Protein backbone atom coordinates (compact mmCIF):
# COMPACT_ATOMS: atom_id res chain seq x y z
CA UNK A 1 0.00 0.00 0.00
CA UNK A 2 2.58 2.54 1.09
CA UNK A 3 4.68 1.61 -1.88
CA UNK A 4 2.20 3.37 -4.11
CA UNK A 5 3.10 6.86 -2.83
CA UNK A 6 5.59 7.67 -5.64
CA UNK A 7 2.67 9.12 -7.55
CA UNK A 8 2.28 11.84 -4.96
CA UNK A 9 4.78 14.61 -4.80
CA UNK A 10 5.36 14.68 -1.04
CA UNK A 11 9.05 13.90 -1.05
CA UNK A 12 9.18 13.43 2.72
CA UNK A 13 6.42 10.86 2.63
CA UNK A 14 8.16 9.34 -0.31
CA UNK A 15 11.48 8.71 1.44
CA UNK A 16 9.66 7.58 4.57
CA UNK A 17 7.71 4.97 2.68
CA UNK A 18 10.84 3.92 0.81
CA UNK A 19 12.65 3.37 4.05
CA UNK A 20 9.76 1.45 5.47
CA UNK A 21 9.68 -0.54 2.31
CA UNK A 22 13.33 -1.52 2.59
CA UNK A 23 12.88 -2.42 6.25
CA UNK A 24 9.93 -4.73 5.57
CA UNK A 25 11.90 -6.12 2.69
CA UNK A 26 14.86 -6.83 4.97
CA UNK A 27 12.63 -8.47 7.59
CA UNK A 28 11.02 -10.58 4.92
CA UNK A 29 14.40 -11.63 3.57
CA UNK A 30 15.72 -12.56 7.02
CA UNK A 31 12.56 -14.53 7.76
CA UNK A 32 12.81 -16.35 4.42
CA UNK A 33 16.40 -17.27 5.16
CA UNK A 34 15.52 -18.56 8.62
CA UNK A 35 12.69 -20.71 7.28
CA UNK A 36 14.82 -21.99 4.43
CA UNK A 37 17.74 -22.70 6.71
CA UNK A 38 15.70 -24.63 9.27
CA UNK A 39 13.87 -26.50 6.52
CA UNK A 40 16.94 -27.43 4.56
CA UNK A 41 18.72 -28.53 7.74
CA UNK A 42 15.78 -30.82 8.46
CA UNK A 43 16.02 -32.31 5.01
CA UNK A 44 19.74 -32.77 4.99
CA UNK A 45 20.16 -33.90 8.63
CA UNK A 46 19.45 -37.59 8.03
CA UNK A 47 22.18 -37.65 5.39
CA UNK A 48 24.62 -35.76 7.58
CA UNK A 49 24.02 -38.27 10.36
CA UNK A 50 24.44 -41.13 7.92
CA UNK A 51 27.96 -39.95 7.13
CA UNK A 52 28.78 -39.08 10.73
CA UNK A 53 27.52 -42.42 12.05
CA UNK A 54 29.58 -44.26 9.47
CA UNK A 55 32.65 -42.66 11.05
CA UNK A 56 31.71 -43.42 14.66
CA UNK A 57 32.77 -46.25 16.94
CA UNK A 58 29.88 -48.44 18.10
CA UNK A 59 30.22 -47.08 21.65
CA UNK A 60 29.45 -43.56 20.43
CA UNK A 61 26.62 -44.70 18.15
CA UNK A 62 24.73 -46.11 21.14
CA UNK A 63 24.75 -42.77 22.94
CA UNK A 64 21.46 -41.01 23.43
CA UNK A 65 20.70 -38.33 22.34
CA UNK A 66 22.82 -38.93 19.23
CA UNK A 67 25.96 -36.84 18.81
CA UNK A 68 26.71 -35.14 15.55
CA UNK A 69 30.50 -35.11 15.50
CA UNK A 70 32.25 -38.49 15.41
CA UNK A 71 34.81 -38.63 18.19
CA UNK A 72 37.16 -40.31 17.54
CA UNK A 73 36.83 -40.51 13.77
CA UNK A 74 37.26 -44.11 12.74
CA UNK A 75 37.40 -45.55 9.23
CA UNK A 76 37.01 -49.16 10.29
CA UNK A 77 33.34 -49.36 9.31
CA UNK A 78 34.23 -48.76 5.68
CA UNK A 79 36.82 -51.53 5.60
CA UNK A 80 34.65 -53.88 7.67
CA UNK A 81 31.85 -53.65 5.10
CA UNK A 82 34.08 -55.43 2.59
CA UNK A 83 34.64 -58.31 5.01
CA UNK A 84 30.92 -59.02 5.21
CA UNK A 85 29.95 -58.20 1.63
CA UNK A 86 31.95 -58.01 -1.60
CA UNK A 87 30.95 -54.42 -2.31
CA UNK A 88 33.62 -54.07 -5.00
CA UNK A 89 32.07 -57.02 -6.82
CA UNK A 90 28.60 -55.46 -6.51
CA UNK A 91 29.98 -52.21 -7.86
CA UNK A 92 31.52 -53.97 -10.88
CA UNK A 93 28.23 -55.77 -11.57
CA UNK A 94 26.35 -52.49 -11.40
CA UNK A 95 28.76 -50.81 -13.81
CA UNK A 96 28.60 -53.83 -16.10
CA UNK A 97 24.83 -53.29 -16.34
CA UNK A 98 24.91 -49.51 -16.49
CA UNK A 99 27.31 -49.01 -19.41
CA UNK A 100 25.46 -50.92 -22.14
CA UNK A 101 22.09 -49.61 -20.97
CA UNK A 102 23.23 -46.00 -21.18
CA UNK A 103 24.72 -46.38 -24.66
CA UNK A 104 21.90 -48.50 -26.07
CA UNK A 105 19.05 -46.54 -24.54
CA UNK A 106 20.37 -43.16 -25.62
CA UNK A 107 21.01 -44.19 -29.24
CA UNK A 108 17.67 -45.93 -29.84
CA UNK A 109 15.83 -43.15 -28.05
CA UNK A 110 17.63 -40.49 -30.07
CA UNK A 111 16.75 -42.21 -33.35
CA UNK A 112 13.07 -42.35 -32.49
CA UNK A 113 13.10 -38.87 -31.01
CA UNK A 114 14.64 -37.42 -34.15
CA UNK A 115 12.01 -39.13 -36.29
CA UNK A 116 9.22 -37.77 -34.11
CA UNK A 117 10.73 -34.29 -34.11
CA UNK A 118 11.43 -33.91 -37.81
CA UNK A 119 9.86 -36.42 -40.18
CA UNK A 120 6.34 -36.65 -41.53
CA UNK A 121 4.63 -39.99 -41.85
CA UNK A 122 1.10 -41.34 -41.75
CA UNK A 123 0.16 -42.38 -38.24
CA UNK A 124 2.94 -40.42 -36.57
CA UNK A 125 0.65 -38.49 -34.24
CA UNK A 126 -1.12 -41.65 -33.11
CA UNK A 127 2.16 -43.44 -32.46
CA UNK A 128 3.41 -40.48 -30.47
CA UNK A 129 0.22 -40.42 -28.40
CA UNK A 130 0.67 -44.12 -27.67
CA UNK A 131 4.23 -43.43 -26.61
CA UNK A 132 3.15 -40.67 -24.24
CA UNK A 133 0.38 -42.90 -22.85
CA UNK A 134 2.90 -45.63 -22.01
CA UNK A 135 4.72 -43.12 -19.82
CA UNK A 136 1.68 -43.29 -17.57
CA UNK A 137 1.25 -47.05 -17.75
CA UNK A 138 1.86 -48.67 -14.36
CA UNK A 139 4.85 -50.97 -14.75
CA UNK A 140 3.12 -53.68 -12.73
CA UNK A 141 0.81 -54.53 -15.66
CA UNK A 142 3.68 -55.81 -17.77
CA UNK A 143 5.71 -57.21 -14.89
CA UNK A 144 4.49 -60.78 -14.64
CA UNK A 145 4.47 -61.79 -18.34
CA UNK A 146 7.87 -60.13 -18.76
CA UNK A 147 9.20 -62.21 -15.89
CA UNK A 148 7.70 -65.38 -17.37
CA UNK A 149 9.23 -64.52 -20.76
CA UNK A 150 12.69 -64.10 -19.28
CA UNK A 151 12.28 -67.23 -17.20
CA UNK A 152 11.35 -69.25 -20.30
CA UNK A 153 14.34 -67.80 -22.16
CA UNK A 154 16.53 -68.94 -19.29
CA UNK A 155 17.58 -65.38 -18.59
CA UNK A 156 16.58 -65.30 -14.92
CA UNK A 157 19.80 -65.42 -12.96
CA UNK A 158 21.67 -63.43 -15.60
CA UNK A 159 22.11 -59.70 -16.24
CA UNK A 160 20.16 -59.89 -19.51
CA UNK A 161 16.70 -58.98 -18.13
CA UNK A 162 18.26 -55.86 -16.62
CA UNK A 163 20.02 -54.83 -19.84
CA UNK A 164 18.12 -56.03 -22.91
CA UNK A 165 14.72 -54.33 -22.41
CA UNK A 166 16.45 -51.02 -21.65
CA UNK A 167 18.37 -51.12 -24.96
CA UNK A 168 15.14 -50.46 -26.86
CA UNK A 169 14.87 -46.97 -25.45
CA UNK A 170 12.27 -45.51 -23.15
CA UNK A 171 9.31 -43.18 -23.82
CA UNK A 172 10.67 -40.80 -21.20
CA UNK A 173 14.02 -40.36 -23.01
CA UNK A 174 12.33 -40.15 -26.42
CA UNK A 175 10.04 -37.44 -25.15
CA UNK A 176 12.93 -35.51 -23.59
CA UNK A 177 15.04 -35.72 -26.74
CA UNK A 178 12.19 -34.87 -29.07
CA UNK A 179 11.61 -31.67 -27.10
CA UNK A 180 15.27 -30.83 -27.57
CA UNK A 181 15.47 -31.72 -31.28
CA UNK A 182 12.56 -29.47 -32.15
CA UNK A 183 14.65 -26.52 -30.94
CA UNK A 184 17.51 -27.20 -33.42
CA UNK A 185 17.17 -24.86 -36.44
CA UNK A 186 15.96 -26.68 -39.54
CA UNK A 187 18.30 -24.72 -41.82
CA UNK A 188 21.23 -26.90 -40.78
CA UNK A 189 19.52 -30.02 -42.06
CA UNK A 190 18.14 -28.34 -45.16
CA UNK A 191 21.62 -27.28 -46.20
CA UNK A 192 22.93 -30.82 -45.69
CA UNK A 193 20.01 -32.30 -47.63
CA UNK A 194 20.70 -30.02 -50.58
CA UNK A 195 24.26 -31.35 -50.46
CA UNK A 196 22.76 -34.80 -50.85
CA UNK A 197 23.07 -36.10 -47.29
CA UNK A 198 20.62 -38.79 -46.24
CA UNK A 199 18.60 -38.54 -43.04
CA UNK A 200 20.86 -41.20 -41.57
CA UNK A 201 23.99 -39.16 -42.31
CA UNK A 202 22.35 -36.01 -41.00
CA UNK A 203 21.45 -37.80 -37.81
CA UNK A 204 24.99 -38.97 -37.12
CA UNK A 205 26.97 -35.98 -38.37
CA UNK A 206 24.76 -33.03 -37.49
CA UNK A 207 22.08 -33.94 -34.96
CA UNK A 208 23.99 -36.17 -32.55
CA UNK A 209 26.94 -33.76 -32.11
CA UNK A 210 24.46 -30.98 -31.42
CA UNK A 211 22.53 -33.18 -29.01
CA UNK A 212 25.34 -33.48 -26.46
CA UNK A 213 23.50 -31.53 -23.74
CA UNK A 214 20.38 -33.68 -23.95
CA UNK A 215 22.51 -36.82 -24.25
CA UNK A 216 24.14 -35.81 -20.99
CA UNK A 217 20.70 -35.47 -19.41
CA UNK A 218 19.63 -38.89 -20.65
CA UNK A 219 22.92 -40.38 -19.47
CA UNK A 220 22.33 -38.98 -16.00
CA UNK A 221 18.81 -40.41 -15.86
CA UNK A 222 19.83 -43.78 -17.30
CA UNK A 223 22.64 -43.96 -14.76
CA UNK A 224 20.28 -43.13 -11.92
CA UNK A 225 17.74 -45.61 -13.21
CA UNK A 226 20.16 -48.53 -13.13
CA UNK A 227 22.07 -47.43 -10.04
CA UNK A 228 18.89 -47.04 -7.97
CA UNK A 229 16.96 -49.96 -9.45
CA UNK A 230 16.09 -52.43 -6.74
CA UNK A 231 13.05 -54.29 -8.02
CA UNK A 232 14.71 -55.55 -11.23
CA UNK A 233 17.76 -57.08 -9.53
CA UNK A 234 15.50 -58.43 -6.75
CA UNK A 235 13.42 -60.58 -9.08
CA UNK A 236 15.98 -61.40 -11.76
CA UNK A 237 19.30 -61.97 -10.02
CA UNK A 238 19.92 -65.23 -8.24
CA UNK A 239 23.40 -65.73 -6.89
CA UNK A 240 25.15 -63.42 -4.52
CA UNK A 241 28.08 -63.03 -6.89
CA UNK A 242 25.74 -61.30 -9.35
CA UNK A 243 24.23 -58.80 -6.96
CA UNK A 244 24.16 -55.13 -7.82
CA UNK A 245 24.91 -52.50 -5.21
CA UNK A 246 21.27 -51.89 -4.33
CA UNK A 247 20.51 -55.58 -3.89
CA UNK A 248 23.77 -56.11 -1.99
CA UNK A 249 22.92 -53.23 0.28
CA UNK A 250 19.47 -54.65 0.95
CA UNK A 251 20.91 -58.01 1.99
CA UNK A 252 23.35 -56.12 4.13
CA UNK A 253 20.49 -54.19 5.74
CA UNK A 254 18.64 -57.44 6.44
CA UNK A 255 21.66 -59.26 7.89
CA UNK A 256 23.31 -56.44 9.80
CA UNK A 257 20.34 -54.47 11.09
CA UNK A 258 22.02 -53.64 14.33
CA UNK A 259 25.54 -52.88 13.14
CA UNK A 260 24.75 -49.28 12.44
CA UNK A 261 28.27 -48.07 11.78
CA UNK A 262 28.80 -50.58 9.00
CA UNK A 263 25.28 -50.13 7.69
CA UNK A 264 25.71 -46.39 7.41
CA UNK A 265 29.15 -46.85 5.82
CA UNK A 266 27.63 -49.12 3.16
CA UNK A 267 24.78 -46.65 2.58
CA UNK A 268 27.24 -43.78 2.29
CA UNK A 269 29.11 -45.70 -0.40
CA UNK A 270 25.89 -46.06 -2.34
CA UNK A 271 24.67 -42.47 -1.90
CA UNK A 272 27.95 -40.61 -2.38
CA UNK A 273 28.36 -41.27 -6.14
CA UNK A 274 24.81 -40.05 -6.73
CA UNK A 275 25.43 -36.83 -4.83
CA UNK A 276 28.74 -36.30 -6.63
CA UNK A 277 26.98 -36.84 -9.94
CA UNK A 278 24.41 -34.27 -8.93
CA UNK A 279 27.07 -31.68 -8.23
CA UNK A 280 28.74 -32.28 -11.58
CA UNK A 281 25.53 -32.53 -13.59
CA UNK A 282 23.17 -30.26 -11.72
CA UNK A 283 21.98 -28.64 -14.94
CA UNK A 284 21.11 -31.98 -16.51
CA UNK A 285 19.09 -33.09 -13.50
CA UNK A 286 17.09 -29.90 -13.39
CA UNK A 287 16.59 -29.79 -17.14
CA UNK A 288 15.43 -33.37 -17.35
CA UNK A 289 12.93 -32.98 -14.56
CA UNK A 290 11.54 -29.69 -15.80
CA UNK A 291 11.34 -30.68 -19.47
CA UNK A 292 9.09 -33.61 -18.65
CA UNK A 293 7.32 -31.92 -15.81
CA UNK A 294 6.22 -28.82 -17.60
CA UNK A 295 4.89 -29.81 -20.95
CA UNK A 296 3.35 -33.13 -20.04
CA UNK B 1 0.13 -37.02 -71.77
CA UNK B 2 0.76 -39.65 -74.35
CA UNK B 3 4.49 -39.20 -73.90
CA UNK B 4 4.72 -40.11 -70.20
CA UNK B 5 4.76 -43.92 -70.23
CA UNK B 6 8.58 -44.00 -70.33
CA UNK B 7 8.91 -42.06 -67.13
CA UNK B 8 6.67 -44.39 -65.12
CA UNK B 9 4.53 -42.86 -62.43
CA UNK B 10 6.43 -42.98 -59.19
CA UNK B 11 5.20 -45.35 -56.53
CA UNK B 12 4.32 -43.83 -53.14
CA UNK B 13 7.54 -45.03 -51.52
CA UNK B 14 9.60 -43.42 -54.26
CA UNK B 15 8.18 -39.96 -53.76
CA UNK B 16 9.85 -37.53 -51.39
CA UNK B 17 7.00 -37.90 -48.92
CA UNK B 18 7.02 -41.65 -49.17
CA UNK B 19 10.75 -41.86 -48.64
CA UNK B 20 10.48 -39.62 -45.63
CA UNK B 21 7.72 -41.78 -44.16
CA UNK B 22 9.78 -44.91 -44.69
CA UNK B 23 12.77 -43.30 -43.01
CA UNK B 24 10.50 -42.36 -40.12
CA UNK B 25 9.37 -45.96 -39.66
CA UNK B 26 12.96 -47.14 -39.95
CA UNK B 27 14.13 -44.72 -37.28
CA UNK B 28 11.46 -45.73 -34.80
CA UNK B 29 11.86 -49.46 -35.47
CA UNK B 30 14.31 -50.21 -32.63
CA UNK B 31 12.00 -48.59 -30.12
CA UNK B 32 8.92 -50.14 -31.73
CA UNK B 33 10.37 -53.67 -31.48
CA UNK B 34 11.03 -53.19 -27.79
CA UNK B 35 7.61 -51.64 -27.37
CA UNK B 36 5.89 -54.65 -28.94
CA UNK B 37 8.04 -57.19 -27.06
CA UNK B 38 8.11 -55.61 -23.63
CA UNK B 39 4.97 -53.49 -23.47
CA UNK B 40 2.22 -54.53 -25.90
CA UNK B 41 2.93 -58.27 -25.69
CA UNK B 42 3.08 -58.40 -21.89
CA UNK B 43 -0.08 -56.30 -21.57
CA UNK B 44 -2.03 -58.81 -23.66
CA UNK B 45 -0.40 -61.76 -21.91
CA UNK B 46 -1.10 -60.40 -18.45
CA UNK B 47 -4.73 -59.77 -19.37
CA UNK B 48 -5.04 -63.38 -20.55
CA UNK B 49 -3.19 -64.66 -17.49
CA UNK B 50 -5.60 -62.94 -15.16
CA UNK B 51 -8.23 -65.51 -16.27
CA UNK B 52 -5.89 -68.45 -15.76
CA UNK B 53 -4.15 -70.46 -13.13
CA UNK B 54 -0.43 -70.67 -13.78
CA UNK B 55 2.45 -71.65 -11.51
CA UNK B 56 5.18 -71.76 -14.20
CA UNK B 57 5.60 -75.52 -13.77
CA UNK B 58 2.28 -76.90 -15.03
CA UNK B 59 0.74 -75.47 -18.22
CA UNK B 60 -1.67 -72.56 -17.69
CA UNK B 61 -5.28 -73.53 -17.05
CA UNK B 62 -8.24 -71.32 -17.97
CA UNK B 63 -10.32 -70.66 -14.87
CA UNK B 64 -12.57 -67.82 -16.00
CA UNK B 65 -13.28 -65.29 -13.30
CA UNK B 66 -12.00 -67.50 -10.48
CA UNK B 67 -9.00 -65.24 -9.76
CA UNK B 68 -11.16 -62.16 -9.45
CA UNK B 69 -13.73 -63.97 -7.31
CA UNK B 70 -11.00 -65.16 -4.97
CA UNK B 71 -9.45 -61.72 -4.93
CA UNK B 72 -12.65 -60.01 -3.84
CA UNK B 73 -12.94 -62.46 -0.98
CA UNK B 74 -9.29 -62.13 0.06
CA UNK B 75 -8.89 -60.11 3.29
CA UNK B 76 -5.26 -59.31 2.48
CA UNK B 77 -6.35 -57.81 -0.82
CA UNK B 78 -8.53 -55.34 1.05
CA UNK B 79 -5.86 -54.79 3.67
CA UNK B 80 -3.15 -54.04 1.12
CA UNK B 81 -5.46 -51.82 -0.91
CA UNK B 82 -6.48 -49.88 2.20
CA UNK B 83 -2.83 -49.43 3.22
CA UNK B 84 -1.94 -48.21 -0.25
CA UNK B 85 -4.89 -45.80 -0.35
CA UNK B 86 -3.90 -44.47 3.08
CA UNK B 87 -0.37 -43.78 1.88
CA UNK B 88 -1.55 -42.26 -1.41
CA UNK B 89 -4.12 -40.07 0.37
CA UNK B 90 -1.50 -38.55 2.65
CA UNK B 91 1.85 -38.83 0.88
CA UNK B 92 0.72 -37.30 -2.42
CA UNK B 93 -0.92 -34.10 -1.11
CA UNK B 94 1.59 -33.62 1.70
CA UNK B 95 4.48 -34.09 -0.70
CA UNK B 96 2.92 -31.62 -3.11
CA UNK B 97 2.29 -29.04 -0.41
CA UNK B 98 5.81 -29.36 0.94
CA UNK B 99 7.25 -29.12 -2.57
CA UNK B 100 5.10 -26.12 -3.39
CA UNK B 101 6.03 -24.31 -0.19
CA UNK B 102 9.71 -24.95 -0.84
CA UNK B 103 9.41 -23.78 -4.43
CA UNK B 104 7.61 -20.58 -3.36
CA UNK B 105 10.32 -19.80 -0.83
CA UNK B 106 13.03 -20.51 -3.37
CA UNK B 107 11.39 -18.48 -6.12
CA UNK B 108 12.87 -15.22 -4.87
CA UNK B 109 16.05 -13.35 -5.47
CA UNK B 110 17.87 -14.60 -2.42
CA UNK B 111 21.45 -15.43 -1.72
CA UNK B 112 22.41 -19.07 -1.45
CA UNK B 113 19.47 -20.21 -3.53
CA UNK B 114 21.53 -22.97 -5.15
CA UNK B 115 22.58 -24.29 -1.73
CA UNK B 116 19.01 -24.45 -0.40
CA UNK B 117 17.74 -25.97 -3.63
CA UNK B 118 20.40 -28.64 -3.44
CA UNK B 119 19.57 -29.44 0.17
CA UNK B 120 15.89 -29.98 -0.69
CA UNK B 121 16.57 -31.86 -3.86
CA UNK B 122 19.22 -34.36 -2.77
CA UNK B 123 16.92 -36.59 -0.66
CA UNK B 124 14.89 -37.29 -3.80
CA UNK B 125 17.85 -38.89 -5.57
CA UNK B 126 18.99 -41.08 -2.69
CA UNK B 127 18.58 -44.72 -3.83
CA UNK B 128 15.54 -46.40 -2.24
CA UNK B 129 17.58 -49.05 -0.45
CA UNK B 130 20.01 -46.53 1.00
CA UNK B 131 17.16 -44.30 2.05
CA UNK B 132 15.49 -47.26 3.77
CA UNK B 133 18.72 -48.05 5.65
CA UNK B 134 19.05 -44.40 6.58
CA UNK B 135 15.49 -44.12 7.91
CA UNK B 136 15.84 -47.33 9.88
CA UNK B 137 18.51 -45.43 11.74
CA UNK B 138 16.63 -42.12 11.95
CA UNK B 139 13.46 -43.82 13.20
CA UNK B 140 15.13 -46.25 15.60
CA UNK B 141 12.79 -46.02 18.64
CA UNK B 142 15.30 -46.11 21.50
CA UNK B 143 18.09 -43.84 20.31
CA UNK B 144 17.24 -42.83 16.76
CA UNK B 145 17.80 -39.35 15.44
CA UNK B 146 14.16 -38.31 15.36
CA UNK B 147 13.27 -39.54 18.84
CA UNK B 148 16.48 -37.98 20.09
CA UNK B 149 15.32 -34.66 18.71
CA UNK B 150 11.78 -35.10 20.04
CA UNK B 151 13.03 -35.95 23.51
CA UNK B 152 15.24 -32.87 23.51
CA UNK B 153 12.10 -30.76 23.13
CA UNK B 154 10.22 -32.82 25.70
CA UNK B 155 8.08 -35.07 23.52
CA UNK B 156 8.34 -38.84 23.96
CA UNK B 157 8.60 -40.28 20.44
CA UNK B 158 6.59 -43.29 19.28
CA UNK B 159 8.11 -46.56 18.10
CA UNK B 160 7.68 -45.48 14.45
CA UNK B 161 8.29 -48.45 12.16
CA UNK B 162 7.78 -50.92 14.99
CA UNK B 163 4.35 -49.51 15.78
CA UNK B 164 1.22 -50.58 13.97
CA UNK B 165 -0.17 -47.06 14.25
CA UNK B 166 2.95 -45.12 13.29
CA UNK B 167 4.40 -47.32 10.55
CA UNK B 168 2.37 -45.74 7.74
CA UNK B 169 3.02 -42.16 8.92
CA UNK B 170 6.72 -43.09 8.97
CA UNK B 171 6.56 -44.16 5.33
CA UNK B 172 4.65 -41.00 4.44
CA UNK B 173 7.25 -38.86 6.19
CA UNK B 174 9.97 -40.59 4.21
CA UNK B 175 8.12 -39.93 0.97
CA UNK B 176 7.59 -36.26 1.76
CA UNK B 177 11.29 -36.05 2.55
CA UNK B 178 11.98 -37.26 -0.99
CA UNK B 179 9.65 -34.82 -2.75
CA UNK B 180 12.45 -32.59 -4.07
CA UNK B 181 11.82 -33.61 -7.67
CA UNK B 182 8.33 -32.12 -7.52
CA UNK B 183 9.82 -28.99 -5.99
CA UNK B 184 12.08 -28.58 -9.04
CA UNK B 185 9.06 -28.88 -11.34
CA UNK B 186 7.15 -26.26 -9.35
CA UNK B 187 10.14 -23.96 -9.27
CA UNK B 188 10.43 -24.11 -13.06
CA UNK B 189 6.69 -23.44 -13.34
CA UNK B 190 6.91 -20.44 -11.01
CA UNK B 191 9.80 -19.00 -12.96
CA UNK B 192 7.74 -19.32 -16.13
CA UNK B 193 5.08 -16.93 -14.82
CA UNK B 194 5.53 -13.56 -16.47
CA UNK B 195 6.54 -10.73 -14.13
CA UNK B 196 4.03 -8.50 -15.92
CA UNK B 197 1.11 -10.19 -14.21
CA UNK B 198 2.50 -9.28 -10.80
CA UNK B 199 3.37 -5.75 -11.85
CA UNK B 200 -0.14 -5.20 -13.18
CA UNK B 201 -1.61 -6.56 -9.95
CA UNK B 202 0.62 -4.30 -7.87
CA UNK B 203 -0.60 -1.27 -9.76
CA UNK B 204 -4.14 -2.40 -8.95
CA UNK B 205 -3.09 -2.52 -5.31
CA UNK B 206 -3.19 -6.27 -4.80
CA UNK B 207 -1.44 -7.59 -1.69
CA UNK B 208 0.74 -10.73 -1.57
CA UNK B 209 -2.13 -13.03 -0.62
CA UNK B 210 -4.29 -11.79 -3.47
CA UNK B 211 -1.41 -12.06 -5.91
CA UNK B 212 -0.86 -15.63 -4.78
CA UNK B 213 -4.54 -16.57 -4.97
CA UNK B 214 -5.29 -14.86 -8.27
CA UNK B 215 -2.05 -15.14 -10.22
CA UNK B 216 0.38 -17.73 -8.86
CA UNK B 217 -2.07 -20.45 -7.97
CA UNK B 218 -4.23 -20.34 -11.13
CA UNK B 219 -1.20 -20.20 -13.41
CA UNK B 220 0.37 -23.12 -11.57
CA UNK B 221 -2.68 -25.39 -11.85
CA UNK B 222 -1.51 -27.18 -15.04
CA UNK B 223 1.77 -28.03 -13.30
CA UNK B 224 -0.04 -29.01 -10.10
CA UNK B 225 -2.38 -31.18 -12.14
CA UNK B 226 0.53 -32.94 -13.85
CA UNK B 227 2.32 -33.67 -10.57
CA UNK B 228 -0.93 -34.88 -9.00
CA UNK B 229 -1.62 -37.36 -11.81
CA UNK B 230 1.93 -38.68 -11.89
CA UNK B 231 2.22 -38.66 -8.09
CA UNK B 232 -0.88 -40.83 -7.68
CA UNK B 233 0.26 -43.28 -10.37
CA UNK B 234 3.70 -43.52 -8.78
CA UNK B 235 2.58 -43.78 -5.16
CA UNK B 236 0.10 -46.57 -5.89
CA UNK B 237 3.15 -48.58 -6.93
CA UNK B 238 5.34 -47.85 -3.92
CA UNK B 239 7.44 -50.92 -3.19
CA UNK B 240 11.20 -50.79 -2.71
CA UNK B 241 11.50 -48.59 0.35
CA UNK B 242 8.81 -50.45 2.29
CA UNK B 243 10.08 -53.83 1.15
CA UNK B 244 13.55 -53.09 2.51
CA UNK B 245 12.30 -51.41 5.69
CA UNK B 246 10.13 -54.38 6.58
CA UNK B 247 12.26 -57.26 5.24
CA UNK B 248 9.66 -57.85 2.55
CA UNK B 249 6.92 -58.52 5.10
CA UNK B 250 4.94 -55.27 5.11
CA UNK B 251 4.85 -55.40 8.89
CA UNK B 252 4.22 -54.88 11.70
CA UNK B 253 0.95 -56.86 11.50
CA UNK B 254 0.53 -56.11 7.78
CA UNK B 255 0.25 -52.40 8.55
CA UNK B 256 2.60 -51.53 5.69
CA UNK B 257 1.62 -54.37 3.40
CA UNK B 258 1.10 -52.26 0.29
CA UNK B 259 -0.49 -53.56 -2.88
CA UNK B 260 2.74 -54.15 -4.76
CA UNK B 261 4.29 -56.12 -1.94
CA UNK B 262 1.23 -58.34 -1.95
CA UNK B 263 1.52 -58.80 -5.71
CA UNK B 264 5.20 -59.62 -5.24
CA UNK B 265 4.36 -62.19 -2.58
CA UNK B 266 1.81 -63.95 -4.79
CA UNK B 267 3.99 -63.88 -7.88
CA UNK B 268 7.47 -64.61 -6.56
CA UNK B 269 6.90 -66.43 -3.29
CA UNK B 270 3.82 -68.48 -4.22
CA UNK B 271 4.29 -68.41 -8.03
CA UNK B 272 0.62 -67.64 -8.53
CA UNK B 273 1.13 -65.85 -11.83
CA UNK B 274 -2.55 -65.79 -12.82
CA UNK B 275 -3.69 -64.47 -9.45
CA UNK B 276 -1.04 -61.77 -9.37
CA UNK B 277 -1.85 -60.76 -12.96
CA UNK B 278 -5.47 -60.33 -11.91
CA UNK B 279 -4.23 -58.20 -9.02
CA UNK B 280 -2.19 -56.09 -11.43
CA UNK B 281 -5.24 -55.50 -13.61
CA UNK B 282 -7.38 -54.49 -10.66
CA UNK B 283 -4.72 -51.96 -9.71
CA UNK B 284 -4.46 -50.75 -13.28
CA UNK B 285 -8.23 -50.29 -13.45
CA UNK B 286 -8.26 -48.29 -10.22
CA UNK B 287 -5.39 -46.08 -11.39
CA UNK B 288 -7.06 -45.62 -14.77
CA UNK B 289 -10.40 -44.62 -13.22
CA UNK B 290 -8.67 -42.17 -10.89
CA UNK B 291 -6.68 -40.69 -13.78
CA UNK B 292 -9.78 -40.30 -15.94
CA UNK B 293 -11.63 -38.71 -13.02
CA UNK B 294 -8.80 -36.24 -12.59
CA UNK B 295 -8.85 -35.33 -16.27
CA UNK B 296 -12.64 -34.95 -16.09
CA UNK B 297 -12.52 -32.64 -13.09
CA UNK B 298 -9.52 -30.79 -14.51
CA UNK B 299 -11.75 -28.41 -16.46
CA UNK B 300 -13.17 -27.07 -13.19
CA UNK B 301 -9.88 -26.19 -11.61
CA UNK B 302 -7.03 -26.37 -14.09
CA UNK B 303 -6.48 -23.05 -15.75
CA UNK B 304 -4.96 -22.94 -19.22
CA UNK B 305 -3.57 -19.60 -20.26
CA UNK B 306 -4.49 -19.95 -23.95
CA UNK B 307 -8.18 -20.47 -23.28
CA UNK B 308 -8.46 -17.48 -21.01
CA UNK B 309 -6.71 -15.25 -23.54
CA UNK B 310 -9.52 -15.99 -25.96
CA UNK B 311 -12.29 -15.68 -23.43
Interface residues (C-beta under 8 A of the other chain):
Chain A: X1 X3 X4 X29 X32 X33 X35 X36 X37 X39 X40 X41 X43 X44 X45 X46 X47 X49 X50 X53 X62 X63 X64 X65 X66 X108 X109 X111 X112 X114 X115 X116 X119 X120 X121 X122 X124 X127 X131 X134 X136 X137 X138 X139 X140 X141 X142 X143 X144 X145 X146 X147 X148 X149 X151 X165 X167 X168 X169 X174 X199 X200 X203 X224 X227 X228 X230 X231 X234 X235 X245 X246 X247 X249 X250 X253 X254 X257 X260 X263 X264 X266 X267 X270 X271 X274 X275 X278 X279 X282 X285 X286 X289 X290 X293 X294 X296
Chain B: X17 X20 X21 X22 X23 X24 X25 X27 X28 X30 X31 X32 X33 X34 X35 X37 X38 X39 X41 X42 X43 X45 X46 X49 X54 X56 X102 X105 X106 X108 X110 X112 X114 X115 X116 X118 X119 X120 X121 X122 X123 X125 X126 X127 X128 X129 X130 X132 X133 X134 X135 X136 X137 X138 X142 X143 X144 X145 X148 X149 X151 X152 X177 X180 X181 X184 X185 X188 X189 X192 X202 X205 X207 X223 X226 X227 X229 X230 X233 X236 X237 X239 X240 X243 X244 X247 X260 X263 X264 X267 X268 X273 X276 X277 X280 X281 X283 X284 X287 X291
